[in-house]
Amino acid sequence: MKDYVLRRLGQSVLVLFGISFVVFLILHLTGDPALVLLPPDASVEDVRRFRQEMGFNDPFLVQYWRFLGGALRGDFGQSLRHGEPAFGLVLERMPATFELAGAGLALALVLAIPAGIVSAVRRNTPLDYASTVVALLGQSMPTFWLGIMLILVFSVHLNLLPSSGRGTLPHVILPAITLGLFTTARITRLTRSGMLDVLGQDYIRTARAKGVADPPIVWKHALKNAAIPIVTIVGIELGTLLGGSVITETIFAWPGVGRLSVQAIYNRDYPVVQAAVFVLASTFVLVNLMVDVVYTYLDPRIRLR
Amino acid sequence: MLTALTAPWLSPFDPIWQDIGERRLKPPGFRDEAGRVHLLGTDHLGRDVLARVIHGAQPALLVGVAAVAISGVLGMAAGLTSGYFGGRIDDVLMRLADIQLAFPFILLAIAVIGVLGPSLGTIIAVIGVSSWVVYARVVRGAVLSLREREFVQAALALGSGDGRVVLRHVLPNVFTPWLVVATLDMARVIVIESALSFLGLGVQPPTPTWGGMLADGRVYISTAWWLATFPGLAILFTVLGINLFGDGLRDTLDPRLPL
């Protein structure tokens, strides 16, 4: 048990190193980070001085080492636009992003698990077909289009919900639906197939034979075992949600990390971009680590793998 | 697919031809002064929406096919190596996969494209290079079980080299799951391409892209609903079609594939 957690922890640290390297590389893609960071009209002299100041003339590995040291202390340099530490800017926006991702995930779970269960229990009925069609549409719909259509209907025509900003509950409704629909569709399908698998197993038949009624079979016996793959995917889906926040936040002018990073890219404010990518990717790794550890308590069989 | 290939003949109008006087005609079928019918209306610059939707299929599918080809080949190579040889190289490749999966893909893509500048080649390369993991995992899983099968062991016992065994005996047997993954991934790539164009980082105007049209349409959302609606429907139906095709392919070829 302890070995497993330690091994997972070691893997996560390794992955974090890899992430830091890729984030570092972003700036060096074109070969000359000074030209990327400075405005296009900078003079040759400026460029040379800047290179010297930032240490871009040092060997590649030395530069990476310095970047890594900074990253570990939460220092990604100053934002070129805001003149504040980039890392602080990103952290400031994290709660908003978590709020949105959390709302999207909550919505997905609340809708998807009952829908998946009903689909599995009432297999091949109109209810099942309806949920299948909705799930398929949800998986094929581009997030940003859904967002625009929701604004069109609920903000422009019905004037019911605000189309941008953050603060009150109504503000979060449209972005959460936009962000959560894809995840809802995925979890619905997964719950359905998981439940179908479990419901076909011998112990369920035994329970039925003993005369246990339908509801306890579904809720107590089957769901417990079908829940395992759902918990796994929740960790992975969080990555989808954090990534999806980039687009959703842009559409709804939601003041989170996603919108911050899109603006930073337009403004060529790369310290902020690096900090944002690093923070989001690390969050994803840590959440998945937690999911994995929590699971070994839930299901002892997993430890053996 | 058909639409993309035949766009020049199908489309009733030149997609970039502008006619300010006819701008924002409402669909369906509103005639302009010259009596031409714009079935889906025209946009803020008087361009025919239907023509642009039809032409928008070209960049979407081009990026889809090219990026899937790149990531498919990379993933196949990684999966074969990882599954067949195992050991150290397997560890390294699977850790690389973990790193790749940890990134919020869209964010990484826009960061890279932001640095390198948007062009068709960059977009295809970025999506292609960063989408190999799914293929690698599925191929690796299949190879792990194939390796122990009699015919592979027999070929090895008869003195075939590793390279020959992998290419002649293993590869043909992992092709089916690979093809299914490729089909389903193409749907994902098309959505990503349109998301990038939506953010202004895709194929640049005046080439019509679905994402770009959506971005334009968003600006005029309160006055011209059709501008954002139709390109979105085009994406939806394309992706839905590919997804359904992929599902069907999986059910026919290999119903137990864990996707």
HADDOCK unambig.tbl for C-alpha pairs under 7 A between the chains (distance, minus, plus):
assign (segid A and resid 15 and name CA) (segid B and resid 95 and name CA) 6.84 0.50 0.50
assign (segid A and resid 15 and name CA) (segid B and resid 98 and name CA) 6.67 0.50 0.50
assign (segid A and resid 15 and name CA) (segid B and resid 99 and name CA) 5.17 0.50 0.50
assign (segid A and resid 18 and name CA) (segid B and resid 99 and name CA) 6.10 0.50 0.50
assign (segid A and resid 19 and name CA) (segid B and resid 99 and name CA) 6.21 0.50 0.50
assign (segid A and resid 26 and name CA) (segid B and resid 112 and name CA) 6.17 0.50 0.50
assign (segid A and resid 30 and name CA) (segid B and resid 116 and name CA) 6.47 0.50 0.50
assign (segid A and resid 36 and name CA) (segid B and resid 115 and name CA) 6.96 0.50 0.50
assign (segid A and resid 137 and name CA) (segid B and resid 240 and name CA) 6.87 0.50 0.50
assign (segid A and resid 140 and name CA) (segid B and resid 236 and name CA) 5.80 0.50 0.50
assign (segid A and resid 140 and name CA) (segid B and resid 239 and name CA) 5.41 0.50 0.50
assign (segid A and resid 140 and name CA) (segid B and resid 240 and name CA) 5.18 0.50 0.50
assign (segid A and resid 141 and name CA) (segid B and resid 236 and name CA) 5.25 0.50 0.50
assign (segid A and resid 142 and name CA) (segid B and resid 191 and name CA) 5.94 0.50 0.50
assign (segid A and resid 142 and name CA) (segid B and resid 236 and name CA) 6.90 0.50 0.50
assign (segid A and resid 145 and name CA) (segid B and resid 232 and name CA) 5.67 0.50 0.50
assign (segid A and resid 148 and name CA) (segid B and resid 218 and name CA) 6.64 0.50 0.50
assign (segid A and resid 152 and name CA) (segid B and resid 221 and name CA) 6.56 0.50 0.50
assign (segid A and resid 156 and name CA) (segid B and resid 222 and name CA) 5.98 0.50 0.50
assign (segid A and resid 239 and name CA) (segid B and resid 104 and name CA) 6.35 0.50 0.50
assign (segid A and resid 242 and name CA) (segid B and resid 104 and name CA) 6.70 0.50 0.50
assign (segid A and resid 243 and name CA) (segid B and resid 104 and name CA) 4.35 0.50 0.50
assign (segid A and resid 243 and name CA) (segid B and resid 105 and name CA) 6.37 0.50 0.50
assign (segid A and resid 243 and name CA) (segid B and resid 106 and name CA) 6.13 0.50 0.50
assign (segid A and resid 243 and name CA) (segid B and resid 107 and name CA) 6.52 0.50 0.50
assign (segid A and resid 246 and name CA) (segid B and resid 107 and name CA) 6.82 0.50 0.50
assign (segid A and resid 265 and name CA) (segid B and resid 111 and name CA) 6.36 0.50 0.50
assign (segid A and resid 265 and name CA) (segid B and resid 114 and name CA) 6.01 0.50 0.50
assign (segid A and resid 277 and name CA) (segid B and resid 107 and name CA) 6.84 0.50 0.50
assign (segid A and resid 277 and name CA) (segid B and resid 108 and name CA) 6.98 0.50 0.50
assign (segid A and resid 280 and name CA) (segid B and resid 104 and name CA) 6.99 0.50 0.50
assign (segid A and resid 281 and name CA) (segid B and resid 102 and name CA) 5.32 0.50 0.50
assign (segid A and resid 281 and name CA) (segid B and resid 103 and name CA) 4.94 0.50 0.50
assign (segid A and resid 281 and name CA) (segid B and resid 104 and name CA) 6.30 0.50 0.50
assign (segid A and resid 284 and name CA) (segid B and resid 102 and name CA) 6.08 0.50 0.50
assign (segid A and resid 285 and name CA) (segid B and resid 102 and name CA) 6.06 0.50 0.50
